[in-house]
Amino acid sequence: MLCLAPCVGTREGHTQAPPGQPLELTAEESAILRGDLGEALRKTMESVVRYGAAFGARRLVDIEGAPHLVTSFGAGTMKPYFAMLDELIAAGLRSARPFTVDPRPVDRLNLRYGVTDRLLLTLLYGRQEAYEGQLAKLGLRDGDAFTCTCYLPEVGNTPQRGAVLAWSESSAVVFANSVLGARTNRNAAGIDLLCSVLGKAPLFGLLTDEGRRASWLVEVGTSGLPNAQLLGSAIGQRVIDEVPYIAGLDRFLGPAGEETTASYLKDMGAAAASNGAVGLYHVENVTPEAVALGRDLLEEGHSRYAVSDAELERVMRGYPVLWKRSDAKPRLCFVGCPHLSLPQVAQWTERILDALHAAGRDRLRVDTCLCAAPQVLEAFSRSSPQRERAVRAGVTYTSVCPLMFMNNPLARRRAVVTSSNKLRTYTTARFFLDDEVLRIIVEGRVKASPS
Ligand code: F3S
């Protein structure tokens, strides 16, 4: 393929084109776009090419890892999406590699639903079974492939460093880019599937070296390791969709490959991705590209953001309380958005049982859900003697997506507490730091807000 664009040093040797310019396609891609291989594949190619052109992509590149899809719910309102899937299936198209999907919206096996809840869920997700049938025909890995933490070792959809992907789930995108050093844009829902069928993604943004450079230097000067969800929130609110280079965190963290560091970065990234729209961050001396390139990753003229203990307190104080009454009795607690890693499930279980023991109680006052991938929960139940005690104390282990669980008018009215800043952002759940979450679920009440 002949390219007349000037080469100025991206990984692929091309900068982006102005949005709207046609992409340079290979002979094979052009044939697909003409419809030589059928109408469904032509439409797939046209959608991906138009999407790429809107973002200034110059061409398509091959996808090098297994796909992960964001759309996990069979909502009856998404008729055009289901019709598109039917068209792909009828044409015999499917993902080149088996894929994983975000968590299911409902867990009838482990969660208790009242009669009204069940009716509502049937109305909302009445197409769930049919949708999962479509996914199976399109290349779904297996019936347990539903989690946003597909990259964890127990789940096994872990991309290699440098691998090109086309994922959409924001918490998985930011982890794959930042911690694993893979390359994916924050794609739109549906585009992830079309790219996986095509085996190609448009080359722009976070797929390029220049798109991965940092425009913000975030200097963490806190007295100790900050709460990951709070730090991510502060960074996301400040840099929005740009790339931060975070200095000062390496005082508290080990290498990115260590489980505790990876879990911390998972939660920090998900908060930055949801409280802002961060798709990639670098942590000095910790994440792979920062280890390799250091401050050469910083763009000239970058902005700066200093994060102190006082700044994190300011961010926390700014969160609105969306409960009807701020002193309401909490009804439910969700921990694990994004889904917990195996060490996190074990740690939360232990902390809950210790807190109950310290309070002289044997049962939680607030029903508490610990959310994790099916494979993580399976590994935990095989290895933990404490699981049954925790269940008796009021803990539910589930692979549901708490956001989807709360995404209905009934759930919205309930006083839900969480340690997740993503759940706080998208629902009426109220965010507390981990120690306070523990106190609340043991004592069954929130403290009065200072007036
Ligand atoms: Fe995962 Fe659902 Fe939270 S997809 S990040 S558990 S909103």
Boltz pocket constraint, residues with backbone or C-beta under 6 A from the ligand:
constraints:
  - pocket:
      binder: B
      contacts: [[A, 102], [A, 103], [A, 148], [A, 171], [A, 270], [A, 336], [A, 337], [A, 338], [A, 339], [A, 400], [A, 401], [A, 402], [A, 403], [A, 404], [A, 422], [A, 423]]
      max_distance: 6.0
